[in-house]
Amino acid sequence: MQETANQIVHEMALKARAAAAALRRLDSAEKNAALLAIADALDAAKGDVFAANAEDVASARSAGISEAMVDRLTLTDARYGSMVDGVRQVAGLPDPVGETIWTRERPSGITIRKVREPFGVVAVVFESRPNVFVDTAALCLKTGNAIILRGGKEALRSNKALAKVVAAALAARPGGIANAVQLVETTDHAIVAELVRAVGLVDVAIPRGGERLIRAMCEAALIPVLKHYKGVCHIYVDDKADLAMALSILDNAKVQRPSACNAAECLLVHEKLAPLFLPMVRAWAKGSGVALHEDGAGVEYLSLDLNVATVADYRAAIDFINANSSHHSDCIVTSDEARAAEFMRDVDSACVYHNVSTRFTDGAEFGMGAEIGISTDKLHARGPMGLEELTTYKYVVTGDGVVR
């Protein structure tokens, strides 16, 4: 008899909780050794993973999936190498688990320490990008969290190949952590709802995908969800901007990888600068294959499309961004330090930039080794989420027979 979604999640979560308890007993050196073993195994299995990924890409194209989604699905040599390097980088980062955030000596005679510790079991639901499987697994293992991953059907072969490699590497390690990384191998949508309703078994859920997936998870959830809905990122070019710099930043933010959530979706130009700069933008767009729009405020294109608008000044740009952005990543290009400081203070986004491409909103670029997601929430985590963001804390209180 076929297992129900509830049974599948329940069994996997019980295994994950046992693995999380085992991970809690490992020290940093043991966790790092497991990560390095995974990285070596991934290097050795590259051919098998690429063969599985090629089948996924071919099936996706046959099914008429958009090129933006196909791009997210495709593992190139560079992306695979970056993924494996990310595992090694995570192994080399300081372990936040057990770190004392602060210590207080109280007049009562007690000593209180606020100490970082793992969540326990993390569920990650993601679409398209197979590298998410490895990135999130590495971060969770480093922080002592067991993880259950459910990928999209378009990447199932790739994810199975990666899961096989990671599972074998963990099974060969001591400590009972074989089930610390598990992949849901069914594409039944009911699994997602069961994961986010598994109170007492799964501690937190993290969606990595489109707005539709994220909203569906949040609406069904009975456990905490760390998320961002979409990436509507802005570049504001001030009348005191270096135009060559502005065009370079715009090109990188829009063209380098338009399907990424940190790609620019809207260009704002100071109205005094528009007669000079907008013809340059049109020439750049023609040469780069970018389609310009004047009516797409708040749109996440994830393609070579860009909304363009003029604003009266930097204060108007701030107001426009706060009203239309997704509070992900927004940039001002200007030589005026005071305006830049005001922009970065008043723009209510997870990441704000001065003369820097929004493409830097990324865990690896922020020195986190890898990221488990980018949060536009304001509680617990905001922006790229790395190791520290995958921990909670507890209070450790000691004394010598102290009573109240």
N, C-alpha and C positions, 0 to 999 in steps of 0.2 A: 504493500500500500504506500502511495506517495506521501511524503512528509508535507505537512502544511507549513506556510510561512512562519507561523507562530512557533512550531516545533523546531524548525531550522534555526531561527534566531535564539530560541531558548537554549538549545544544545550548544551552539557556538558561544553564546555569552557565558555559559557555565564553564566551558573550557578556557575562555578568555579570563574569567575571574581567577581561576586557579593559576593561570600563567602570570597574571598581574601580581598575585601574592608571591610567586617565585621570583619575579623580576625585582620586587621590593627588597629581596634578600641579597641581590647581587650588588657588588661594589662597582665603582666607576670603571676599573680596569677590566672586570669581567664583561660589562656591557660594551665597552670599546672593542674588546676582542671579538665579540659576537658581530659587531658592526663591520669590522675589518674582514671577518670571514665571509660576510654577505657580499661585500664589495669584490673580494677575490672571486667568489662564485659567480657573480654577475659578469665579471670580465671573461671568465671561462665559458659562460653560456651565451655569449653575445650572438653567435650564429643562430642558435635555436630561437632566441627571443626575436631577432630580426625576421626570421622566417614566419613566425606567428604574426608579427606586426604587418608584414607584407600582405598576408591573407586578410587581415582586418581592413587594411587600406583599400585593397581591391574590392572587398565586399561593400565598403562604405561608398565608394565611387559608383558601383553598380546600382546601389540603392538610391543614388541621387542626393546624397548628403552634401551640404554646402562645402565649398572649398575652405572656408574658415574652420569648419569642424574637422575636415580632412587634415588640415595643417596641424591642428591640436592633436590629432590621433597619430600622426607620423613620427616615428623614431628615426632621426638621422644619426650619423656617426657623432656629430657634435653634441646633440641632445643626450645620446646614450652616455657618452664620455662625461658630460656634465653631471648626469644623474649619478653615475658611479663615483665621480669625484666628490659629489655632495655627501655621499655616505661616509667617505673617508674624512671629509671636513667636519661632519657632525661628531665623528669619533674623536677628533682632535679638540673639540670645543670643551670648555669647562662644564662640568655636570652640575646643574642647578639643584638637584635633589639633595636634601639635607642642608642646603645653604641657610644660614641664619640671616633673616632680613633685618631684624632688629632685636635688641635685648633691653629689658627694663628691670631695674631693681626697685621693688616697691617698699614703702615704709612698713608694710605688714611683715616683711621678712621673706616674701616669695620672690623668685626670679622668673621672669616670663621671657621666653624666646619665641619669635614668630619664624617658623621653619617651613621651607618649601617641601612639598611632597607630591607624588603623582596623583592624577585624577583617579586612575584605576583602569577602567575600560573605556576606550574611545571608539566611536563608530564614525567612519568617513564614507560618505557617498559622493562619488565623483563621476564626471562624464569625460569621455574622449581621451584625455591625456594619460597614457600608461605610466609616465614618469611620476605621476602623483602617487601611485602605489608604493614606489620605492622611497620617495621623499618623506611621505607621511609615516611609513613603517620605521625609517631610521630615526626620525624625531621622537616617535613614541617609545621605541626601544631605549633610546638614550635617557628619556625621562621616566622610565620604569612603568610605562603604560602599555597594556595589551591593546591590540587594535583589531577591529573587524572592518573590512573594506568591502564595499559593494560598488563595482564599476559599471559603466554603461555597456549595453549589449554590443555596441560597435567596436569595443576594445576587449571583448571577452577573451579571445585567443591570446592577445598580448598579455593581459593580466594573469591568465592561467599560467603562462610560461614564466612570468616573473614570480608568481606565487610559489611555483614548484621549486625554483632556485632558492628563494628565501626560506621556505619551509625545510628544505634539505639542509641548508646551512645551520639553521637553528636546532634541528633535531640532532645534529652532530655535536652540539655544545652541551656541557653539563648544566645542571641546575633546574631541569624541568621546564624549559621555556619553549618547547616545540610548538605550542599553540599560541604564542605571543603575537603572531601575525597570521590572520585568517582571511581568506577571500571567500565571499559568497559567490558560488558558481552558478546560481540560477538568476535569470533575468526577470523573475516574477516581481512586479512592482509592489506587491503586498509586503515584500521583505523590508522595503524602506519604511513603511508605516510601522511595522513591528519593531524595527530598530529604535525609532524615536519614541516609542511608547513602552520600552522595556525598562520601566522604573525598577530600581534596585539591582539591575543587571548591567545596564550600560549607563555610564556616568555623564557623558557629554557626546553630542553629535556635531559633526562638522561637514556641511555640504560644500562640494567643489564643483560647481557647474552653473548652468544658466538660471536666470531669475525664476523661471517656472518651477524648476526643481526645488530651489531654495524656499520659495513661498509654500509649496506643497508640504515640504518637511516641517516648516514652522507651524503651519496650520494643524498638522497631525500630532505635533510633539507634546509629550508629557515630561521630557527631560530637557535640560539646557541645550541650546543650539548656538554655536558660534558661526557667524556668517557675514557675507556681503552680498547684496542683491545684484548689483551690476557696477560696471566701471565707466561712468560718464566723466571723463577727465578733461580739464580745460588748460589751454595755454593762453595767458593774457600777455599781449605785447604792448608795452607802455610806450608813450611818446619819447621817453628817455632810454629806449632800448638800442643796443647795437644790432643793426638789422641783419648782418651776416650771422651773428650769434643766434638771433631769433629764428632765422630760417633753418639753421643747422639743428636747433633744438626741436623745431616743429617737424622737420624731416625724420629725425630719429624717433620722436614720440608717436608719429603717425605711421610711418612706412616700415620701420624695422620689423615689427611683428604686429600687424593691425588686429589680429585675432585675440591679442592678450588684453586682460582687463585693465592694465595700466597704460594702454595706448591712448593717445589723445583723440577725443571725439568732437571737440569744439575749440575753435580759435576765436579769441576776442581781440580786437584791435582798437587802440585809442583812436578816436575819430579824427584827431589832428594828423595822425600818422597814416591813416587809411589811403589818401590819394597817392602816397609814395610806396607804401608797403603792399597794398592789396594787388597791384599789378605784378609785383614780384611773386606773391603767393600764387596767383593764377598761372604764371609761367612755370613755377615749380610744380604745381598740381598737374599741369598738362604733361610735363616731362616724367612725372612719377606715377601717372595713372590714377591720380586721386580725383574723385568727384566731389565738387564743392556744393554745399547746400546752404540756403538762407532761412530754412524753416524747420530745422531739426533740433531745437533746444531740448536737452534732456534725453536724447536718443543715444543708445549704445549700438553703434553700427557693427563693430567687430570686423570691419572690412575697410577697403580703401575709399571710404566716404568720410567727409569732414564738414561739420556745420561751421559757418563763419558769420560773425556778427561784429558790429562796431558798437563801442560804448563811449560815453562822454569822458570818462577818466577812470583812474584805478579804483576809486570808491564805487563807481557804477559797476566795474568788473567784479568787485567783491560781492555786491548785492546780486548780480546776475548768477555768479557761481553758487552762492548759498541757496538761491532759489531753484537752480536747474541741475546742479551736479548731484552725484550719488555719494558725495562726501568721501571719495576714495583718494584721489591724487590730483592736485591742481597747482599750476605754476605761474609765476610772474617773471617776465623777462624785462629787466630794467637796470639802469646804472644808478638809480636813485635808492640809496640804502634805506632812507627813512620810509619811502613808499613800500619797499620790499618788506620791511619789518612790520608795517601796518597790515599789509596783505597777509602775511603769514600768521599774524596774531588774530585777525578777524575772519579769515576763511575757515569755516567749520568743517574741515576734512581731516581724514586720518593722516594724510601726508601732504605737506605743503612745501613747495620748492621755489627757490630763487635762482634763476639762470641755470636750471638743471632739468633735464628731460624727465618726464613722469615715468619713463620706462625703468627707473631705478627702484620703484616700489616693488621689491622682491626680496625674499628672505636671504638668498645668497648674496645679493648686492649689499644688503644691510649687515653682512657678517654673521648671519645666523646659520650658515652652511646650507640650509634648505628651509622651506616653509611648509606649514601644514595648511595655510590659507592666508587670506588677507581680510581682516575684519573691518567693517565699517560701523560696527556696534560701538557703544561707549562703555559697556560694562564688561569687566574682566580683561578683555583684550581689544586693541585697536591697531589697525595697520597690519604689516606682515607678522605672522605668528610663528615664532620659533620655539626654542626650548623653554624659556621662562614662561611663555604663554601656555605651555602644556603642563604647567604645574598649578596646584592650588597651595594652600598652606594650612598649618595647624599651629596651635599654641602649646608649647611645651613648658609646663609650670613645675618648678622644683622648690623645695624648702626643707626645713628640718623640724618636722612635727608642727608646722604652722596651722593654726585654726583661726576661723573668723568669728 
